[in-house]
Amino acid sequence: MLYREQARNIKVPINHLTRPPERGLVEVDENNYTIEVSLCVRGDELDPDEVTAALGVTPSSSQRKGQRVVDPATLRRVTARTGEWRLRADSGSGLVSDHVSALLSRISVDASGIEGLARVEAALIDIVVTVPADERGGGHCEFDFSADLLAALARTGLPIQVTVCVVEE
Amino acid sequence: MTQEHKYTKAVAIYIRGKDLDPDAVTRALGANPSFYRKKGERCVPSAGSRSAIVKVGVWRLSIETDSGPLSGDIEKLLSIVSVNTNVIGGIKGVEDPFIDVFVATSIHGYRGGALSVTISKENVSSIAKTGLPFFMTICLTKK
């Protein structure tokens, strides 16, 4: 929920500001928004095969530092600056929570153990939502997690990074 | 969170209910709210608008800042009151309790922009221990 007093400062649509949050509903138009939720493990000396063996699941993508890879943002071939192991959620839902649930269903072990692996420098649940710019050039994303989903996230022992990208076409 | 942009943050515990008595929440939690409304009282929803009768009782405790890490705000909020479903469930009239996080910033790029917010593992654990649902809103506005 956004506050009225903040509404005057940030100039987002007033109907959004005054609307009470509705559980289970995320303001995502499946035709315009993209949601990507993944478990991301990074480290300069990371051995992706080691993470795969520890978690018992094949990553959606992985790289070692120094490897030639395609930058997904620019589609150019670049040299990887760090090692990375990434498992993406497989969900066609327009709800962020569904993507998180789908991801957690694929991680069968306590993921906090990932941080204990040698050469792992960071591990996190990575949520990226891309929204088209509104008529003012801004955008927003709103989502909710149930108490059960939060408990499941807490059991992973991992931080959550949420990135919202506003794209003007 | 991106450091180059000024941002607004608010973290809050919301408790609502048609028959909620905000004073009962204050007594049960031992903390004064930042905002409350009692069912049946008159209020002015926003500046310049007509007064209205409150239909749902609201009790909100919030921390609003424009600097510092979000994680500190969340820990501070949850340290003020010991919130969990057992405590809240014992308060008459509670229908809709939740934890709310709101972050807003302005963007300057002519082709859009982005904002990243990290919820630390300690935050995730603390919020999960409340047993309450969690709402998050991230808002980017064009300068």
Interface residues (C-beta under 8 A of the other chain):
Chain A: M1 L2 Y3 R4 Q6 A7 N9 I10 K11 V12 T18 P21 R23 S112 L124 A133 R136 G137 G138 G139 H140 C141 E142 F143 D144 F145 S146 A147 L150 A151 L153 A154 G157 L158 P159 I160 Q161 V162 T163 V164 C165 V166 V167 E168
Chain B: T8 A10 A12 Y14 P45 S46 S62 E64 T85 D96 F98 D100 F102 A104 S106 I107 Y110 R111 G112 G113 A114 L115 S116 V117 T118 I119 S120 K121 N123 V124 S125 I127 A128 K129 T130 G131 L132 P133 F134 F135 M136 T137 I138 C139 L140 T141 K142
